[in-house]
């Protein structure tokens, strides 16, 4: 999983196990405290270790622009 967000910790590698229900758990913890949709996401890891919601370390990180393709792909 790659976390792309202004709140992502730069160069951070998480060592917790996550799955598709971890995304639900993260949303539940951030926006619906104490509410769980299912038992499965209730006990999933929330992946919050990947983010810094207090300092937003990469909020001002510049993002380069993509180069155009070398050849035209038009059919």
Long-range contacts (C-beta under 8 A, 24 or more apart in sequence): 1-47, 3-47, 3-50, 3-51, 5-51, 5-58, 6-56, 6-58, 6-59, 6-61, 7-51, 7-52, 7-53, 7-56, 7-57, 7-58, 7-59, 8-50, 8-51, 8-52, 8-57, 8-58, 9-50, 9-51, 9-52, 9-57, 9-58, 10-57, 10-58, 10-61, 12-49, 12-50, 14-47, 14-49, 14-50, 16-45, 16-47, 16-49, 17-45, 18-44, 18-45, 18-47, 19-44, 22-46, 22-47, 23-47
